[in-house]
Amino acid sequence: MSDFGTLLPPPPAERRGIPLYYDKSEDETRQDVYERYDELVARQTALHLADESHGGYPLQPLADYVRKWLPPSPTAAVADLGCSVGRLIGDIATDHPAWDCYGIDFSYQMLRQAQDYWVKGDTVSANLLRYGYTHDTFSGKQLPNLRFALADAATLPFPDASLDVLLNTFLIDRIPDPFQAFAEWKRVLRPGGRLITVSPLNFLKREQWERYYPPVKLIDRLLRDAWQLVDLTDPLYVEEPMDKRGNAIRWRTLALVAER
């Protein structure tokens, strides 16, 4: 794959080199907790980039699951939806330099940190003292095969049948309508393309619990829409450290792989 980044069309707007395919209103930005740079970006940086403080990547079981189901292809186009500060897609782009990789998120602040670290190769910083960690600067990389962009996960900028892999973690319980998102993801995947999804299904609203839980409701929808279920792992436990003392959240996640 030679022309990295060409799957993204010209954006209607851009900010600091990050394409913006969704025009977030001031109210949407204000209500989005992930736009709080000092708080949430520091938290995500501590979780995904501060391996030295943790003695390794704390979400390694999650990364291992994703890696296990990546195709054995010399070239591929892959997108990570809800990429946060870019750890999973950054590692994929590092391990597969011939792959065309995209990180999509709805938070500009997360994308700014990801862009600076993975694409520009800047040394980024985050105040991690609140979590008991002293290491708060991280030397970045310069990955030519990785692009970041802001977009709605259910209205993607990619052309029809353009991606080989679409992955998302800790996302579908934050999307207003996962069924709509499934249809959009099927649109952008090539025939035989692979969807990798991991989520604790920790929905925010009562109506979402009623419509999308238990997990069989999501799986049935995929099957009725002619997805081929390749793997279903329930539960996949993922432990998220909260601070240096060792406090943590143990997430019971649903992990699945489906092919278009």
C-alpha positions, 0 to 999 in steps of 0.5 A: 500500500503506497499512497498512505492516507488517500482514503480520507477525502478533503475535509470540510475543515481542519485544525492543527493538521487534523481533518475535521469531518464533523462540525461539533457545536459549542454545546457538543464540545462543552458536554464532551468530557473527553474534550477536557484536556488537563483531566481526560487527556492526562488520564488516557495518556497515563493509561495508554502511553505510560508503560514505564510507570506500569511496567508494561502496557496495562491493557495488554490483554486487549491489545493481544486480542486485537493483534490475534485477529488481524489478517496475515496480509502484507498490505491492508487498510485499517481504521480504529474508531474511538482511538483515544490517544492512538495506542492500538492503531499506533502499535498496528502501524508500527508493526505493519509499516506497509499498512494504511492506518487511520485513527478516528475519534470524536475528541479533538483533544485526544486526537491532538495528543495522538497526532503529536505523539505518533505522527509528528514525533513530538515529546508530549506531556501530561500531568500524572502526579494526581495518579502518583506517577512521576514520569510525565513526558513521552518521546513520540514516533513519526509513523508515515503510514498513520493518519488521525481524523475527527469523525462520527463513528456512525458517519465515516468519511471512508469510501464504500468497501475501502477498509480491510479491518475496522476495530473499536474498543470501549466504544459501542456503549457510547454510540447512541445507536449501535445498529446504525453504526453496524450498518455504516461499518459494513458499508466501509468494509470490503467483502471479507473485511473484518470487524473487531469489537471489544466493549464492557457494554456499560451503557449510559442510558436506560433506553440503551440497556433495554434495546441493546442488552443482553449481548445476544441482541447485538449479535442477533442484529449482526447475524440478521444483517449477514455478518459472519461471526468469527469469534465471540469471547465473553468475558474478556477481562481487562484491568484498568489501573487507576493510580500508582497504589494499585487501585483498578477497575476490572472490566468484563468485556464482550469481544467479537470478530465478524466478517462482512 
